[in-house]
């Protein structure tokens, strides 16, 4: 009887781990696919900038953002972009260099459009997204 209970406990642990890690793995896969697609895009960068500017209205409501750079970006690239956004008045709050290459920053409202324009016109930038809290739903009991 004790081995049956231990078996159910092990099953419960495996199911819990699966439920918790599945969204994380899916998110990581989405980020990787978007990163690869962005890196594989070729052609006129003006069309990308135009579509980015059309989406600019959707992201300018936030005060904190995450910038993702291409995987080929060097630490010098990251440092250069960070210096440029800081010169525009932004405050870099974190630098990412493990699962993604990029950084997060906060920017005052009066400097936001200038900073966004700088980032969206930089060919090393894949995306600029509002920084937001993500939650994982509780497992069903």
TITIKOL-624599 format. One record per residue (C-alpha): residue in one letter; x, y, z; chain; residue number from 1. Coordinates in nm, 4 decimals, m for minus. Example, Ala and Ser with C-alpha at 12.3 -4.5 7.8 and 13.67 -1.06 7.14 Angstrom:
// residues 2
+--------+----------+----------+----------+--------+-----+
: residu :        X :        Y :        Z : chaine : num :
+--------+----------+----------+----------+--------+-----+
:      A :   1.2300 :  m0.4500 :   0.7800 :      A :   1 :
:      S :   1.3670 :  m0.1060 :   0.7140 :      A :   2 :
+--------+----------+----------+----------+--------+-----+
END
This chain:
// residues 141
+--------+----------+----------+----------+--------+-----+
: residu :        X :        Y :        Z : chaine : num :
+--------+----------+----------+----------+--------+-----+
:      X :   0.0000 :   0.0000 :   0.0000 :      A :   1 :
:      X :   0.2877 :   0.2375 :   0.0819 :      A :   2 :
:      X :   0.4382 :   0.1951 :  m0.2669 :      A :   3 :
:      X :   0.1033 :   0.2887 :  m0.4250 :      A :   4 :
:      X :   0.0949 :   0.6093 :  m0.2196 :      A :   5 :
:      X :   0.4564 :   0.6845 :  m0.3139 :      A :   6 :
:      X :   0.3637 :   0.6213 :  m0.6770 :      A :   7 :
:      X :   0.0785 :   0.8734 :  m0.6558 :      A :   8 :
:      X :   0.3092 :   1.1259 :  m0.4864 :      A :   9 :
:      X :   0.5643 :   1.0824 :  m0.7639 :      A :  10 :
:      X :   0.2898 :   1.1188 :  m1.0253 :      A :  11 :
:      X :   0.1650 :   1.4348 :  m0.8522 :      A :  12 :
:      X :   0.5185 :   1.5793 :  m0.8541 :      A :  13 :
:      X :   0.5667 :   1.4997 :  m1.2243 :      A :  14 :
:      X :   0.2285 :   1.6495 :  m1.3173 :      A :  15 :
:      X :   0.2993 :   1.9627 :  m1.1114 :      A :  16 :
:      X :   0.6411 :   2.0105 :  m1.2700 :      A :  17 :
:      X :   0.4907 :   1.9603 :  m1.6166 :      A :  18 :
:      X :   0.2133 :   2.2127 :  m1.5523 :      A :  19 :
:      X :   0.4564 :   2.4701 :  m1.4150 :      A :  20 :
:      X :   0.7287 :   2.4273 :  m1.6778 :      A :  21 :
:      X :   0.5092 :   2.3902 :  m1.9884 :      A :  22 :
:      X :   0.4261 :   2.7641 :  m2.0184 :      A :  23 :
:      X :   0.7905 :   2.8538 :  m1.9548 :      A :  24 :
:      X :   0.9113 :   2.6159 :  m2.2254 :      A :  25 :
:      X :   0.6442 :   2.7411 :  m2.4653 :      A :  26 :
:      X :   0.7397 :   3.1036 :  m2.3979 :      A :  27 :
:      X :   1.1072 :   3.0242 :  m2.4507 :      A :  28 :
:      X :   1.0191 :   2.8498 :  m2.7794 :      A :  29 :
:      X :   0.8134 :   3.1489 :  m2.8944 :      A :  30 :
:      X :   1.0967 :   3.3878 :  m2.8116 :      A :  31 :
:      X :   1.3435 :   3.1654 :  m2.9975 :      A :  32 :
:      X :   1.1169 :   3.1348 :  m3.3054 :      A :  33 :
:      X :   1.0560 :   3.5113 :  m3.3134 :      A :  34 :
:      X :   1.4278 :   3.5696 :  m3.2720 :      A :  35 :
:      X :   1.5155 :   3.3350 :  m3.5582 :      A :  36 :
:      X :   1.2437 :   3.4827 :  m3.7817 :      A :  37 :
:      X :   1.3649 :   3.8349 :  m3.7122 :      A :  38 :
:      X :   1.7229 :   3.7380 :  m3.7872 :      A :  39 :
:      X :   1.6241 :   3.5657 :  m4.1109 :      A :  40 :
:      X :   1.4317 :   3.8642 :  m4.2441 :      A :  41 :
:      X :   1.5994 :   4.0276 :  m4.5374 :      A :  42 :
:      X :   1.5131 :   4.3153 :  m4.7622 :      A :  43 :
:      X :   1.4271 :   4.6750 :  m4.7070 :      A :  44 :
:      X :   1.4470 :   4.7736 :  m4.3400 :      A :  45 :
:      X :   1.2278 :   5.0755 :  m4.4103 :      A :  46 :
:      X :   0.9191 :   4.8534 :  m4.4284 :      A :  47 :
:      X :   1.0071 :   4.7020 :  m4.0905 :      A :  48 :
:      X :   1.0494 :   5.0456 :  m3.9389 :      A :  49 :
:      X :   0.7167 :   5.1579 :  m4.0852 :      A :  50 :
:      X :   0.5324 :   4.8574 :  m3.9395 :      A :  51 :
:      X :   0.7117 :   4.9118 :  m3.6084 :      A :  52 :
:      X :   0.5998 :   5.2741 :  m3.6013 :      A :  53 :
:      X :   0.2402 :   5.1695 :  m3.6674 :      A :  54 :
:      X :   0.2615 :   4.9418 :  m3.3628 :      A :  55 :
:      X :   0.4279 :   5.2166 :  m3.1590 :      A :  56 :
:      X :   0.0966 :   5.3551 :  m3.0397 :      A :  57 :
:      X :   0.0193 :   5.0170 :  m2.8829 :      A :  58 :
:      X :   0.3309 :   5.0123 :  m2.6653 :      A :  59 :
:      X :   0.3770 :   5.3740 :  m2.5623 :      A :  60 :
:      X :   0.1309 :   5.3525 :  m2.2724 :      A :  61 :
:      X :   0.3826 :   5.1713 :  m2.0513 :      A :  62 :
:      X :   0.6695 :   5.3293 :  m1.8577 :      A :  63 :
:      X :   0.8995 :   5.0277 :  m1.8506 :      A :  64 :
:      X :   1.0138 :   4.8240 :  m2.1524 :      A :  65 :
:      X :   1.2189 :   4.5202 :  m2.2505 :      A :  66 :
:      X :   1.4420 :   4.5432 :  m2.5571 :      A :  67 :
:      X :   1.5479 :   4.2214 :  m2.7310 :      A :  68 :
:      X :   1.8511 :   4.2287 :  m2.9585 :      A :  69 :
:      X :   1.9601 :   3.9869 :  m3.2304 :      A :  70 :
:      X :   2.1545 :   3.6824 :  m3.1113 :      A :  71 :
:      X :   2.4604 :   3.7987 :  m3.3050 :      A :  72 :
:      X :   2.4761 :   4.1192 :  m3.0998 :      A :  73 :
:      X :   2.8012 :   4.1611 :  m2.9127 :      A :  74 :
:      X :   2.8444 :   4.3086 :  m2.5677 :      A :  75 :
:      X :   2.9758 :   4.6214 :  m2.7441 :      A :  76 :
:      X :   2.6455 :   4.6405 :  m2.9373 :      A :  77 :
:      X :   2.4477 :   4.6116 :  m2.6140 :      A :  78 :
:      X :   2.6639 :   4.8722 :  m2.4423 :      A :  79 :
:      X :   2.6298 :   5.1095 :  m2.7385 :      A :  80 :
:      X :   2.2512 :   5.0850 :  m2.7495 :      A :  81 :
:      X :   2.2282 :   5.1232 :  m2.3718 :      A :  82 :
:      X :   2.4451 :   5.4350 :  m2.3859 :      A :  83 :
:      X :   2.2276 :   5.5790 :  m2.6631 :      A :  84 :
:      X :   1.8990 :   5.5262 :  m2.4729 :      A :  85 :
:      X :   2.0527 :   5.6663 :  m2.1538 :      A :  86 :
:      X :   2.1552 :   5.9769 :  m2.3488 :      A :  87 :
:      X :   1.7878 :   6.0118 :  m2.4499 :      A :  88 :
:      X :   1.6906 :   6.0147 :  m2.0803 :      A :  89 :
:      X :   1.6077 :   5.6481 :  m2.0173 :      A :  90 :
:      X :   1.7137 :   5.4569 :  m1.7066 :      A :  91 :
:      X :   1.8376 :   5.1022 :  m1.7815 :      A :  92 :
:      X :   1.7165 :   4.8738 :  m1.5022 :      A :  93 :
:      X :   1.8510 :   4.5324 :  m1.6069 :      A :  94 :
:      X :   2.0740 :   4.3770 :  m1.8719 :      A :  95 :
:      X :   1.9834 :   4.0294 :  m2.0015 :      A :  96 :
:      X :   2.2502 :   3.8021 :  m2.1440 :      A :  97 :
:      X :   2.1400 :   3.4441 :  m2.0786 :      A :  98 :
:      X :   1.8121 :   3.3412 :  m2.2410 :      A :  99 :
:      X :   1.7894 :   3.6619 :  m2.4453 :      A : 100 :
:      X :   2.0271 :   3.9417 :  m2.5322 :      A : 101 :
:      X :   1.8803 :   4.2733 :  m2.4308 :      A : 102 :
:      X :   1.7866 :   4.5018 :  m2.1468 :      A : 103 :
:      X :   1.4974 :   4.6629 :  m1.9661 :      A : 104 :
:      X :   1.4573 :   5.0343 :  m1.9142 :      A : 105 :
:      X :   1.2253 :   5.3012 :  m1.7819 :      A : 106 :
:      X :   1.1733 :   5.6271 :  m1.9621 :      A : 107 :
:      X :   0.9945 :   5.9508 :  m1.8719 :      A : 108 :
:      X :   0.6877 :   6.0293 :  m2.0828 :      A : 109 :
:      X :   0.8491 :   6.3321 :  m2.2456 :      A : 110 :
:      X :   1.1456 :   6.1226 :  m2.3695 :      A : 111 :
:      X :   0.9468 :   5.8141 :  m2.4733 :      A : 112 :
:      X :   0.8874 :   5.8827 :  m2.8435 :      A : 113 :
:      X :   1.2460 :   5.9902 :  m2.8995 :      A : 114 :
:      X :   1.3776 :   5.6753 :  m2.7301 :      A : 115 :
:      X :   1.1355 :   5.4452 :  m2.9137 :      A : 116 :
:      X :   1.2261 :   5.5995 :  m3.2470 :      A : 117 :
:      X :   1.5946 :   5.5388 :  m3.1750 :      A : 118 :
:      X :   1.5335 :   5.1733 :  m3.0858 :      A : 119 :
:      X :   1.2907 :   5.0943 :  m3.3678 :      A : 120 :
:      X :   1.5338 :   5.2316 :  m3.6258 :      A : 121 :
:      X :   1.8260 :   5.0258 :  m3.4928 :      A : 122 :
:      X :   1.8734 :   4.7137 :  m3.7069 :      A : 123 :
:      X :   2.0173 :   4.5211 :  m3.4093 :      A : 124 :
:      X :   1.6868 :   4.5493 :  m3.2205 :      A : 125 :
:      X :   1.4366 :   4.2653 :  m3.2657 :      A : 126 :
:      X :   1.1631 :   4.3981 :  m3.0395 :      A : 127 :
:      X :   1.0637 :   4.6596 :  m2.7830 :      A : 128 :
:      X :   0.7823 :   4.5424 :  m2.5559 :      A : 129 :
:      X :   0.6174 :   4.6788 :  m2.2451 :      A : 130 :
:      X :   0.7601 :   4.5154 :  m1.9335 :      A : 131 :
:      X :   0.4765 :   4.3382 :  m1.7591 :      A : 132 :
:      X :   0.4150 :   4.0779 :  m1.4949 :      A : 133 :
:      X :   0.3397 :   3.7312 :  m1.6277 :      A : 134 :
:      X :   0.1580 :   3.4749 :  m1.4175 :      A : 135 :
:      X :   0.1259 :   3.1006 :  m1.4465 :      A : 136 :
:      X :  m0.2153 :   2.9631 :  m1.3575 :      A : 137 :
:      X :  m0.2394 :   2.7416 :  m1.0515 :      A : 138 :
:      X :  m0.2568 :   2.3705 :  m1.1248 :      A : 139 :
:      X :  m0.5978 :   2.2110 :  m1.1071 :      A : 140 :
:      X :  m0.6546 :   2.0116 :  m0.7925 :      A : 141 :
+--------+----------+----------+----------+--------+-----+
END
